[in-house]
Amino acid sequence: MFTRQVYRMPKAGSINNLQLQTETLAAPGTDEVCVQVKAIGLNFADIFAMQGLYSATPKGSFIPGLEFSGEVIAVGEQVTDWKVGDKVMGATKFGGYASHINIHHRYIIPQPEGWTFEEGAGFLVQGLTAYYALLPLGNLQPGATVLIHSAAGGVGILANRICKKLGAYTIGTVGQAGKVDFLLQQEGYDQVIVRDNDFYVKLTDALASRPLSLILECIGGRILEQGWKVMAPMGRMVVYGNASFTSHSARPNYPQLIWKYLRRPKIDPLRLPTENKSLMGFNLIHLYEQTDLLHRYLQELQSLQLAPQHIGHVFSFTQMHEAIRLFQQGSTVGKVVIKV
């Protein structure tokens, strides 16, 4: 048995209820390993879960967190592919905000040689999100033009790198002008535009005569509607988030959420054949349940040999609430990581 520290929610609702606690962790099961967590990656799904806006959130008390990196410190009786001391990256269906975690041995993979634990904690969930959206769903082709929202976030950065490996032309969008130079100069986006009241005009100008083949959509609302309008016939929009519904406060602003929900874009399925466009959505939690497919996509993703994730902000384990507050503001660049 181990003693561990965790951040636990008594129930979903307010992030202010996230509490640091000391708990006892049993020895790993026969098909599990125990990982001493070294770093934790923050994701927007964490925020939605803590606020009770994520359909997969456990009922009652739960530990948030979907990805981590660390070192194996114990293995179950039937585990033969891992040993104590192995450095690993892991994905978990909640439970990641912890100093130690027991997890099935198939939900961890080796951390690449030379990567820091912070870089390891920022790769799996966002790398898989970007890969699954672009290739299995988006059918990304060489020379295609791809619109990537939240381009300075973890998914946006890795999505652009995948696109560049496959010869695509990328247009990134950001909410703040201060992120533009980083994306153009360090991440190699072809163009970057700021999402504002002139977004539609900026997007059409950026495209010029290029057909927009693929959109990675995570904003929602007016931005989604305008992107759909500009997207070319045979284009695909892949929705994996709705950042416009996020709140900068601990609790959701329900009147505002209801107003945004009522005014959300309406795309008529009867018009899809005429427009010759595709609208798809996914939640990575469903891929988590299919471990063979998960490992197949991970192998394909790793074969691209992407550079490690850009880590923009690192906080200590005791600074979890400060990290979450900064993350909610939308002012971060790259991955926000908690160092344990």
Number of C-alpha atoms within 10 A of each C-alpha: 8 12 12 15 17 22 23 20 21 15 20 23 18 18 23 13 15 21 15 16 11 14 12 11 15 12 16 21 17 13 16 22 29 25 29 23 26 24 30 32 29 27 23 14 19 23 25 23 25 29 22 20 17 14 8 15 22 17 10 9 12 19 24 27 24 23 27 37 33 30 22 22 17 19 25 19 12 12 17 10 8 19 15 13 13 14 26 24 27 27 22 20 20 19 21 26 28 27 22 25 26 22 21 19 21 17 18 24 18 15 21 15 7 8 14 16 24 27 25 28 34 29 26 24 23 24 24 22 21 25 23 22 26 24 14 10 17 22 14 22 16 12 14 20 24 28 27 25 26 23 29 30 23 28 27 25 26 27 27 28 22 22 24 18 13 15 15 19 19 25 23 26 25 23 17 15 12 12 19 21 13 14 23 15 10 9 17 16 23 17 17 27 21 20 19 13 10 10 17 18 11 15 23 16 11 15 16 8 8 13 17 26 23 29 25 28 24 19 18 20 18 16 20 20 15 16 22 22 11 16 23 17 16 14 23 25 26 20 19 19 17 14 17 14 19 20 18 14 14 17 18 21 13 11 9 12 15 12 10 15 12 10 11 14 16 9 11 7 12 8 10 13 11 9 15 12 18 18 16 13 14 15 13 16 14 11 17 16 11 10 12 12 12 18 17 11 19 17 11 12 18 13 9 12 11 13 10 16 22 20 19 14 16 17 18 13 22 13 12 19 16 11 19 22 15 14 20 18 12 17 15 17 21 20 27 26 28 24 22 21
